[in-house]
Amino acid sequence: MRPSDRVDLPGAASVALPDPDPDPDALAAMVEELRRSNAELEQFAHVVSHDLREPLRMVSSYAQLLARRYGDSLDEDGRTFIHFITDGAARMERLIEDILDFSRAGAATRLEAFPAARAVDAALDDLGPVMAEHRAAIRVAPLPEVVADETGIERLFANLIGNAVKYRRPDLAPTIVVTGEECAEGWHFAVADNGEGIAPEDHERIFMVFARLHGRDRPGTGLGLPICRKIVERHGGRLWVDSRPGHGSTFHFTLRRP
């Protein structure tokens, strides 16, 4: 390290600065190591999730069998205990699926041109029952055509629109507006709602893995928004939120033009 690469601060240890002229071979080796590590992580998540599913299905199946065969013979406590088993198994199944999705969200995929409105329509098809249950209204502005991973963008819109319904205000039916336009880096989209809103100090926390502002009061695993951010970052974009309590939220994301 050259003398100019080290800074001495009063009352502190000297601090090493990054090399302004990094070795290209070293950078290439680092990138290759990161790719290998990511591939190993995805494979590990896939194997673990598969191995966990089998015993989990067995627990759930036998608990349901107990309820069917002996439910009438059990007292209220016994039936409650079986409900705890089946409910816990169902939550664990959702968690395993989300962990697997999270591991896949950063993987390289094939990019193709498609209308962004098609991804929104596919997301709404999946969310139809919950939208109807809560009388949610949605307006989708004219959206541009993008070049991206269509499956990932469908998942992105489904998570953001689903969250708008999930975190609705108790006294107000959800209203959601989806907009999109071309921008300097590619495309900029926004999903706005009239929900309960998010405090400024939590604007970054909600994107952390397993972070849940409401504990178990709301369904979910705490991986939905981290998955969204990984999808967006895989496309070279950014995902952020504008919100304050009681005034709804607007989730913005950009996609870089290839």
Backbone bond lengths (Angstrom), bond angles and torsions (degrees), N, CA, C in turn:
res aa  C-N    CA-C-N  psi(-1)  N-CA   C-N-CA  omega(-1)  CA-C   N-CA-C  phi
1 M - - - 1.475 - - 1.526 109.09 -
2 R 1.306 116.25 135.15 1.460 120.12 -179.91 1.518 109.80 -75.93
3 P 1.364 118.52 153.82 1.463 121.14 179.36 1.519 112.03 -56.22
4 S 1.333 116.93 -32.66 1.465 119.80 -178.19 1.520 112.50 -71.43
5 D 1.370 116.09 -11.19 1.460 119.62 -178.70 1.517 112.60 -87.48
6 R 1.305 118.21 4.68 1.456 121.52 -177.18 1.520 109.19 -126.57
7 V 1.336 116.37 134.53 1.460 121.96 179.86 1.512 108.51 -116.93
8 D 1.320 117.45 128.89 1.456 122.35 177.38 1.515 109.21 -98.40
9 L 1.335 116.54 120.26 1.454 122.33 179.11 1.510 108.85 -101.18
10 P 1.354 118.03 139.62 1.459 120.19 179.87 1.525 110.95 -57.76
11 G 1.318 116.06 129.30 1.452 120.75 176.04 1.504 114.28 72.90
12 A 1.337 118.37 13.49 1.464 121.18 -178.02 1.510 109.40 -140.44
13 A 1.336 114.47 163.07 1.458 119.23 176.31 1.514 109.63 -68.35
14 S 1.318 116.49 154.67 1.455 119.97 177.46 1.522 109.55 -65.77
15 V 1.335 116.02 147.29 1.463 122.94 -175.11 1.519 109.38 -113.18
16 A 1.337 116.63 128.08 1.463 121.10 178.25 1.514 109.66 -83.17
17 L 1.322 115.87 130.85 1.461 120.85 177.80 1.524 109.92 -95.40
18 P 1.337 117.08 153.81 1.460 119.53 177.95 1.523 110.62 -60.79
19 D 1.313 115.77 146.00 1.453 121.31 177.62 1.518 109.00 -66.12
20 P 1.364 118.04 121.22 1.472 118.82 -178.76 1.523 112.97 -68.41
21 D 1.346 117.44 -18.67 1.459 121.70 179.68 1.531 109.58 -124.30
22 P 1.335 117.02 73.08 1.465 119.45 -176.84 1.520 111.65 -64.91
23 D 1.313 115.58 150.73 1.459 122.35 178.44 1.533 109.24 -70.09
24 P 1.349 118.21 122.13 1.481 119.74 -179.16 1.522 112.60 -57.50
25 D 1.327 116.85 -37.90 1.465 119.22 179.87 1.522 110.90 -65.03
26 A 1.349 115.83 -38.59 1.466 119.43 179.13 1.524 110.63 -66.73
27 L 1.345 116.36 -39.26 1.460 119.70 177.98 1.523 110.85 -64.49
28 A 1.321 116.60 -42.99 1.464 120.06 179.65 1.516 110.95 -62.72
29 A 1.337 116.12 -39.60 1.470 119.76 178.28 1.524 110.87 -65.75
30 M 1.339 116.27 -37.74 1.458 119.83 179.27 1.524 111.25 -65.91
31 V 1.349 116.20 -42.58 1.466 120.32 178.94 1.524 110.36 -62.57
32 E 1.332 116.18 -42.89 1.461 120.45 179.47 1.521 111.41 -63.71
33 E 1.326 116.39 -38.39 1.465 120.61 178.56 1.528 110.79 -66.06
34 L 1.345 116.74 -39.32 1.457 120.49 177.43 1.530 111.05 -64.48
35 R 1.329 116.78 -40.98 1.469 120.02 178.27 1.525 110.72 -62.87
36 R 1.327 115.41 -44.22 1.465 119.35 179.68 1.519 111.28 -63.18
37 S 1.354 115.61 -41.82 1.461 119.94 179.79 1.520 111.46 -63.60
38 N 1.340 116.29 -41.40 1.468 119.83 178.92 1.526 111.33 -64.98
39 A 1.332 116.27 -39.93 1.461 119.91 178.82 1.525 110.66 -64.48
40 E 1.325 116.83 -40.94 1.465 120.45 178.31 1.530 110.74 -65.25
41 L 1.332 116.73 -39.74 1.462 120.48 179.05 1.518 111.09 -63.28
42 E 1.336 117.08 -43.47 1.464 120.34 179.12 1.528 110.80 -63.42
43 Q 1.338 116.14 -42.92 1.458 119.85 178.75 1.520 111.25 -64.12
44 F 1.334 116.48 -41.13 1.460 120.96 178.66 1.523 110.71 -61.32
45 A 1.341 116.97 -46.06 1.460 120.83 -179.80 1.520 110.83 -61.98
46 H 1.334 116.61 -39.20 1.466 120.25 179.93 1.527 111.13 -64.77
47 V 1.344 116.58 -46.05 1.462 120.55 -178.57 1.521 110.79 -65.46
48 V 1.336 116.39 -45.70 1.465 120.14 -178.41 1.524 110.79 -63.08
49 S 1.336 116.07 -44.13 1.462 118.43 -178.70 1.527 110.78 -63.61
50 H 1.338 117.02 -38.90 1.465 120.13 178.59 1.527 110.39 -65.22
51 D 1.337 117.23 -44.98 1.462 120.75 -178.24 1.525 112.07 -68.17
52 L 1.320 117.42 -28.10 1.465 120.17 178.86 1.525 111.86 -78.59
53 R 1.320 116.43 -30.67 1.462 119.87 -175.71 1.523 112.43 -63.63
54 E 1.333 117.39 -41.17 1.459 119.79 -174.68 1.530 112.81 -61.42
55 P 1.349 120.02 -54.03 1.474 118.30 177.47 1.522 112.69 -64.23
56 L 1.333 116.79 -29.94 1.459 119.56 178.98 1.521 110.90 -67.32
57 R 1.333 116.80 -41.48 1.463 119.75 177.38 1.528 110.60 -64.03
58 M 1.324 117.03 -35.44 1.455 120.54 179.23 1.530 110.71 -65.39
59 V 1.331 115.87 -44.09 1.470 120.09 177.60 1.526 110.41 -59.48
60 S 1.328 115.78 -47.87 1.457 120.50 -178.03 1.533 111.39 -64.82
61 S 1.336 116.81 -43.27 1.468 120.68 -177.69 1.521 111.57 -63.76
62 Y 1.343 117.36 -44.66 1.454 119.99 -178.68 1.533 111.85 -71.18
63 A 1.319 117.01 -32.16 1.461 119.38 175.73 1.529 110.41 -64.69
64 Q 1.340 116.40 -41.92 1.459 119.74 177.68 1.529 111.32 -67.37
65 L 1.321 116.28 -36.03 1.463 120.18 177.44 1.533 110.66 -64.70
66 L 1.321 116.41 -41.95 1.469 120.42 176.40 1.525 110.55 -59.40
67 A 1.335 116.05 -43.53 1.460 119.92 -178.64 1.530 111.11 -63.20
68 R 1.341 117.48 -40.21 1.463 120.53 -178.42 1.534 111.68 -71.11
69 R 1.330 117.03 -43.66 1.460 120.33 -173.52 1.526 113.04 -81.43
70 Y 1.316 116.21 -38.00 1.461 118.99 -171.34 1.525 113.80 -121.99
71 G 1.342 115.43 8.75 1.461 118.67 -177.50 1.517 113.33 -57.28
72 D 1.355 116.73 -39.53 1.462 119.53 -178.55 1.526 112.16 -69.88
73 S 1.348 117.00 -21.00 1.460 120.51 -179.02 1.527 112.66 -88.35
74 L 1.322 116.53 -11.23 1.466 120.60 -176.99 1.521 110.74 -89.37
75 D 1.321 114.81 151.23 1.459 118.43 173.67 1.524 109.11 -82.99
76 E 1.309 116.71 -177.17 1.463 120.71 -176.36 1.528 111.47 -60.78
77 D 1.331 117.41 -40.23 1.459 120.70 178.95 1.521 110.99 -62.24
78 G 1.331 117.78 -43.04 1.457 121.56 -179.59 1.510 111.81 -61.15
79 R 1.339 116.16 -43.98 1.465 119.22 178.75 1.531 110.96 -66.31
80 T 1.326 116.09 -35.44 1.469 119.76 177.34 1.523 110.89 -64.93
81 F 1.328 117.22 -40.88 1.461 120.82 -179.78 1.529 111.20 -63.47
82 I 1.336 116.15 -41.41 1.464 119.02 178.60 1.530 110.42 -65.37
83 H 1.324 116.62 -38.09 1.466 119.86 176.61 1.525 110.66 -60.89
84 F 1.342 117.47 -41.27 1.466 120.83 178.39 1.525 110.63 -61.14
85 I 1.335 116.34 -39.96 1.472 120.00 -179.75 1.521 110.82 -64.22
86 T 1.334 117.46 -50.23 1.466 120.60 -177.08 1.528 111.34 -67.62
87 D 1.327 116.82 -37.66 1.465 119.55 178.91 1.529 110.78 -67.42
88 G 1.331 116.51 -41.99 1.459 119.68 178.36 1.513 112.19 -64.52
89 A 1.336 117.02 -38.91 1.467 120.83 177.97 1.529 110.67 -65.08
90 A 1.324 117.22 -39.11 1.464 120.56 179.40 1.524 110.62 -65.93
91 R 1.335 116.79 -41.17 1.463 119.70 178.15 1.526 111.20 -65.35
92 M 1.328 116.89 -39.16 1.452 120.26 178.08 1.526 110.99 -65.44
93 E 1.322 117.64 -37.45 1.466 121.17 177.61 1.528 110.36 -62.06
94 R 1.344 116.49 -42.87 1.466 119.75 178.06 1.518 110.80 -64.79
95 L 1.323 117.25 -39.21 1.451 121.32 179.84 1.528 111.25 -64.01
96 I 1.326 116.67 -44.12 1.466 120.54 178.95 1.521 110.18 -61.27
97 E 1.333 116.59 -43.74 1.462 120.48 -179.92 1.523 110.87 -62.63
98 D 1.339 117.05 -40.66 1.460 119.98 179.95 1.525 111.75 -69.93
99 I 1.330 117.55 -36.19 1.465 120.18 176.36 1.524 109.85 -62.22
100 L 1.324 116.22 -42.29 1.459 120.06 178.40 1.528 110.63 -64.45
101 D 1.328 116.96 -42.66 1.466 120.50 177.75 1.524 110.89 -62.89
102 F 1.339 116.45 -38.97 1.460 120.25 -179.98 1.527 110.36 -63.88
103 S 1.332 116.56 -41.08 1.463 119.93 -179.92 1.519 111.46 -66.44
104 R 1.346 116.83 -29.83 1.463 120.79 -178.75 1.524 112.69 -85.65
105 A 1.329 117.17 -19.56 1.464 120.45 -169.99 1.519 113.06 -62.17
106 G 1.330 117.46 -28.02 1.461 119.65 -179.42 1.507 114.27 -94.52
107 A 1.335 117.03 3.19 1.468 120.02 -176.70 1.526 110.80 -75.03
108 A 1.323 115.29 148.33 1.465 120.53 177.93 1.527 110.10 -66.94
109 T 1.323 116.33 138.05 1.462 121.32 179.59 1.526 109.28 -137.65
110 R 1.316 114.89 170.50 1.468 119.68 -179.14 1.528 109.63 -79.61
111 L 1.332 115.84 131.17 1.459 121.47 177.66 1.522 109.60 -93.49
112 E 1.329 115.29 142.99 1.459 120.05 178.78 1.520 109.01 -148.70
113 A 1.318 116.05 157.23 1.460 121.47 178.27 1.523 109.50 -83.80
114 F 1.324 116.30 134.53 1.469 121.10 177.88 1.524 108.55 -161.50
115 P 1.326 118.00 156.37 1.472 120.40 176.78 1.531 110.01 -73.47
116 A 1.314 116.30 129.64 1.462 119.84 -179.00 1.528 111.45 -60.10
117 A 1.335 116.45 -28.85 1.470 119.91 178.94 1.525 111.55 -60.12
118 R 1.337 116.72 -30.00 1.468 119.77 179.62 1.533 110.63 -66.94
119 A 1.325 116.74 -37.56 1.460 120.09 177.15 1.521 110.77 -66.69
120 V 1.331 117.05 -39.11 1.468 120.28 177.43 1.528 110.19 -64.64
121 D 1.327 116.94 -43.43 1.476 120.68 179.21 1.531 110.79 -59.97
122 A 1.324 116.86 -42.39 1.470 120.09 179.31 1.522 110.83 -64.22
123 A 1.325 116.14 -39.44 1.463 119.70 177.62 1.525 111.18 -64.00
124 L 1.330 116.64 -41.33 1.464 120.59 -179.66 1.523 111.87 -68.05
125 D 1.332 117.28 -31.72 1.469 119.84 175.64 1.531 109.91 -60.72
126 D 1.332 116.53 -42.73 1.466 120.44 179.75 1.529 111.59 -69.50
127 L 1.330 116.42 -32.81 1.468 120.75 -175.10 1.530 112.72 -92.41
128 G 1.335 117.20 1.81 1.464 120.53 -174.96 1.512 115.09 -49.23
129 P 1.346 119.44 -51.61 1.475 119.62 -177.58 1.525 113.82 -60.94
130 V 1.335 117.59 -44.13 1.469 119.32 -178.22 1.527 110.75 -71.60
131 M 1.341 117.50 -32.49 1.467 120.23 176.27 1.525 109.86 -64.30
132 A 1.338 116.60 -43.91 1.461 120.26 -179.98 1.522 111.23 -67.09
133 E 1.326 116.85 -40.26 1.461 120.75 -178.22 1.525 111.78 -58.83
134 H 1.330 116.50 -37.67 1.465 120.26 -176.15 1.526 112.37 -104.78
135 R 1.347 116.54 12.99 1.464 122.74 176.44 1.539 111.21 53.35
136 A 1.312 115.49 42.42 1.465 120.27 -179.19 1.523 110.38 -76.06
137 A 1.320 115.86 137.42 1.464 121.92 176.41 1.527 108.11 -109.80
138 I 1.329 116.40 139.05 1.462 119.99 -179.52 1.512 110.18 -134.58
139 R 1.312 115.65 139.33 1.467 121.84 175.05 1.524 107.57 -122.08
140 V 1.311 116.29 126.11 1.458 121.64 -179.93 1.526 108.04 -112.71
141 A 1.326 116.62 114.24 1.459 121.23 178.23 1.529 109.29 -72.10
142 P 1.319 117.32 164.39 1.475 118.80 174.66 1.530 110.11 -55.64
143 L 1.330 116.44 129.50 1.462 121.90 -176.04 1.531 110.08 -115.38
144 P 1.320 116.55 149.32 1.462 119.81 -178.71 1.525 112.63 -78.32
145 E 1.306 115.45 167.39 1.463 120.83 168.61 1.527 108.25 -81.19
146 V 1.320 116.74 141.50 1.461 121.08 -178.52 1.527 109.41 -126.23
147 V 1.322 115.34 166.41 1.460 122.11 171.94 1.518 106.27 -117.25
148 A 1.335 116.17 108.46 1.460 120.23 -171.69 1.529 109.33 -163.70
149 D 1.325 115.01 -177.48 1.465 121.56 172.96 1.526 107.08 -84.46
150 E 1.322 117.47 108.78 1.460 120.54 -172.17 1.527 112.17 -62.97
151 T 1.331 117.71 -41.06 1.465 120.20 179.76 1.521 111.03 -61.74
152 G 1.335 116.84 -42.11 1.457 120.20 178.44 1.516 112.57 -64.46
153 I 1.326 117.02 -40.43 1.473 120.20 -179.87 1.524 110.51 -68.88
154 E 1.335 117.47 -35.84 1.470 119.82 174.20 1.525 109.79 -59.37
155 R 1.341 117.15 -46.79 1.459 121.37 179.81 1.525 110.62 -61.97
156 L 1.320 116.80 -39.62 1.457 121.95 178.98 1.529 111.26 -60.16
157 F 1.329 116.69 -50.89 1.467 119.77 179.27 1.533 111.16 -65.07
158 A 1.328 117.04 -39.08 1.467 119.67 -179.67 1.524 110.84 -61.91
159 N 1.323 117.58 -42.67 1.463 120.66 179.58 1.524 111.66 -65.62
160 L 1.330 116.69 -44.94 1.469 119.83 -177.00 1.526 111.63 -68.65
161 I 1.335 117.16 -42.89 1.470 119.74 178.96 1.527 109.98 -70.01
162 G 1.337 117.16 -40.12 1.463 120.13 177.23 1.518 112.33 -60.84
163 N 1.337 117.07 -38.86 1.462 120.21 177.60 1.525 111.43 -65.89
164 A 1.332 116.43 -35.26 1.466 119.73 178.50 1.525 110.76 -61.16
165 V 1.339 116.67 -35.15 1.466 120.55 177.15 1.526 110.24 -76.80
166 K 1.312 116.86 -42.63 1.458 121.55 -176.48 1.531 111.70 -62.47
167 Y 1.332 116.68 -41.29 1.461 120.66 -175.90 1.524 111.47 -102.46
168 R 1.325 115.00 41.34 1.457 121.86 178.12 1.529 110.25 -73.73
169 R 1.307 115.70 163.17 1.469 121.03 173.40 1.523 108.59 -80.04
170 P 1.327 118.17 140.88 1.470 119.59 -175.74 1.531 113.73 -65.57
171 D 1.336 116.47 -22.26 1.465 120.15 -175.51 1.522 113.09 -102.44
172 L 1.349 116.71 10.13 1.454 119.09 -172.11 1.525 110.08 -146.63
173 A 1.334 116.13 130.65 1.469 119.50 176.31 1.525 108.96 -67.39
174 P 1.323 117.78 141.95 1.471 119.98 -177.87 1.525 112.67 -65.29
175 T 1.318 115.67 136.44 1.456 122.86 171.67 1.523 107.26 -124.89
176 I 1.328 115.92 127.53 1.465 121.54 -173.66 1.525 108.60 -127.51
177 V 1.323 115.79 138.17 1.463 121.84 178.51 1.525 108.37 -127.05
178 V 1.332 116.07 126.51 1.464 121.66 178.47 1.527 108.37 -112.23
179 T 1.324 116.27 125.83 1.461 121.59 178.98 1.525 109.58 -129.39
180 G 1.325 115.98 162.01 1.455 120.42 178.64 1.511 110.84 -165.50
181 E 1.324 115.82 149.75 1.456 120.99 -179.95 1.526 109.71 -158.73
182 E 1.307 115.44 162.63 1.457 119.68 173.47 1.517 109.04 -74.66
183 C 1.333 115.75 148.75 1.464 121.11 177.17 1.521 108.06 -140.74
184 A 1.332 116.82 -179.11 1.461 120.88 -174.19 1.525 112.25 -59.28
185 E 1.334 116.71 -40.40 1.464 119.09 -176.95 1.521 113.47 -87.35
186 G 1.327 116.96 -13.55 1.459 120.32 -179.32 1.515 111.38 157.81
187 W 1.350 116.11 -93.47 1.459 121.39 -179.40 1.520 110.24 -139.68
188 H 1.331 114.97 146.07 1.462 122.07 179.04 1.526 108.57 -125.45
189 F 1.345 116.20 125.24 1.465 121.78 179.19 1.519 109.62 -121.16
190 A 1.326 115.05 157.11 1.464 120.48 176.76 1.524 109.02 -143.40
191 V 1.328 115.64 140.46 1.469 122.86 174.65 1.524 106.37 -122.22
192 A 1.325 116.27 108.68 1.469 121.93 -175.50 1.526 109.96 -108.41
193 D 1.335 115.93 147.05 1.464 120.18 178.81 1.523 109.95 -140.89
194 N 1.328 115.44 170.71 1.466 122.32 177.79 1.527 110.71 -108.57
195 G 1.332 116.64 32.49 1.456 121.28 -175.24 1.508 114.03 -78.77
196 E 1.325 114.51 -160.62 1.465 119.81 -172.30 1.517 113.84 -75.05
197 G 1.321 118.40 -16.96 1.455 120.62 176.41 1.524 113.18 83.57
198 I 1.326 115.15 171.51 1.462 122.29 -174.89 1.521 108.84 -134.51
199 A 1.316 117.08 134.29 1.459 121.57 179.18 1.525 110.09 -65.91
200 P 1.347 118.19 144.65 1.474 120.83 -177.83 1.526 113.65 -54.39
201 E 1.331 117.22 -36.34 1.469 119.23 -178.27 1.525 112.85 -68.44
202 D 1.337 116.56 -12.95 1.466 120.05 179.70 1.528 113.03 -103.38
203 H 1.331 118.07 3.87 1.461 120.63 -175.15 1.523 112.68 -61.97
204 E 1.310 118.42 -32.49 1.468 120.52 176.77 1.522 111.65 -93.87
205 R 1.315 116.16 -31.54 1.466 119.61 -176.97 1.523 112.03 -60.38
206 I 1.329 117.77 -34.49 1.466 120.34 -176.32 1.522 112.50 -64.45
207 F 1.339 117.18 -17.75 1.464 120.01 179.52 1.526 112.12 -92.66
208 M 1.328 117.08 1.71 1.457 120.60 178.65 1.525 110.14 -81.98
209 V 1.337 116.24 145.83 1.460 121.63 -178.64 1.529 109.89 -61.00
210 F 1.329 116.62 129.53 1.468 126.24 177.35 1.534 113.87 68.29
211 A 1.327 117.70 8.97 1.468 119.54 176.88 1.525 109.23 -75.27
212 R 1.323 116.74 126.36 1.465 121.33 179.60 1.520 108.38 -135.65
213 L 1.329 116.41 115.65 1.459 120.58 -176.47 1.515 112.11 -71.00
214 H 1.336 117.40 -24.53 1.463 120.70 -174.46 1.529 112.98 -110.66
215 G 1.323 117.88 13.39 1.455 119.46 -179.13 1.518 110.15 59.27
216 R 1.324 115.82 -134.01 1.468 119.91 -179.56 1.519 112.28 -98.05
217 D 1.329 116.47 13.75 1.465 118.94 177.58 1.523 111.62 -67.52
218 R 1.323 116.82 -23.84 1.462 121.70 178.30 1.529 108.87 -122.07
219 P 1.327 117.34 146.67 1.468 119.13 178.35 1.519 110.99 -67.26
220 G 1.316 115.71 153.04 1.463 119.71 177.95 1.513 111.24 137.59
221 T 1.329 115.30 169.88 1.460 121.06 -176.95 1.522 113.06 -115.22
222 G 1.329 118.01 -5.82 1.456 119.79 -176.72 1.520 112.87 81.54
223 L 1.346 117.48 17.45 1.464 120.90 -179.79 1.528 113.14 -116.85
224 G 1.324 117.54 -6.53 1.463 120.22 -175.64 1.521 113.32 -60.11
225 L 1.333 117.29 -52.42 1.466 120.07 -178.97 1.528 112.71 -71.68
226 P 1.349 119.78 -37.91 1.473 117.76 172.60 1.524 113.00 -58.79
227 I 1.338 117.35 -37.39 1.468 120.09 175.87 1.528 109.63 -63.41
228 C 1.341 116.69 -43.68 1.467 120.43 178.32 1.527 111.01 -57.78
229 R 1.318 116.59 -45.29 1.468 119.52 -178.41 1.528 111.18 -64.89
230 K 1.329 117.40 -38.89 1.470 119.49 178.22 1.518 110.93 -64.75
231 I 1.326 117.36 -39.32 1.465 120.54 177.93 1.522 109.97 -61.76
232 V 1.327 116.49 -46.52 1.471 121.06 -178.39 1.530 110.62 -65.09
233 E 1.321 117.25 -45.36 1.466 120.17 -179.07 1.522 111.40 -65.36
234 R 1.337 117.03 -32.16 1.454 120.17 175.38 1.524 111.20 -61.64
235 H 1.330 116.18 -27.56 1.465 121.23 178.29 1.532 111.55 -93.55
236 G 1.329 117.06 12.04 1.460 120.48 177.97 1.515 114.41 74.28
237 G 1.341 117.31 19.41 1.459 120.53 -177.03 1.514 113.62 -111.38
238 R 1.320 115.07 -168.44 1.464 122.40 -179.72 1.533 108.94 -129.55
239 L 1.339 115.89 152.80 1.465 122.48 176.26 1.519 107.82 -132.70
240 W 1.332 116.19 127.11 1.465 119.92 179.57 1.523 109.22 -149.99
241 V 1.331 115.87 171.86 1.466 120.49 -177.36 1.522 110.35 -130.13
242 D 1.328 115.88 142.37 1.470 124.17 167.63 1.521 106.61 -112.35
243 S 1.335 116.63 121.93 1.463 118.08 -175.29 1.517 110.21 -166.77
244 R 1.327 114.95 156.91 1.460 122.14 167.16 1.520 108.26 -150.81
245 P 1.321 117.18 150.97 1.469 120.36 -174.45 1.524 112.45 -54.79
246 G 1.336 115.10 134.15 1.455 121.30 177.31 1.509 114.99 82.26
247 H 1.335 118.34 -1.12 1.463 120.50 -175.92 1.522 112.73 -127.99
248 G 1.313 117.10 22.62 1.451 120.12 176.26 1.526 112.98 74.57
249 S 1.325 114.77 -178.28 1.467 121.72 -178.50 1.519 109.54 -138.52
250 T 1.325 115.35 148.95 1.458 121.56 171.72 1.515 108.01 -127.19
251 F 1.327 116.24 114.59 1.457 121.64 176.96 1.528 108.52 -93.86
252 H 1.323 115.58 123.04 1.458 122.22 179.35 1.524 109.31 -106.77
253 F 1.322 116.53 143.56 1.459 118.78 168.90 1.520 109.57 -147.31
254 T 1.318 114.69 150.59 1.454 121.15 177.02 1.525 109.31 -117.86
255 L 1.313 115.80 153.28 1.455 123.29 173.85 1.525 107.33 -125.53
256 R 1.314 116.18 131.77 1.459 119.61 -179.59 1.522 110.16 -80.94
257 R 1.317 115.11 137.46 1.463 120.04 177.01 1.531 108.91 -71.42
258 P 1.335 118.91 125.49 1.470 120.31 -178.78 1.523 112.18 -60.79
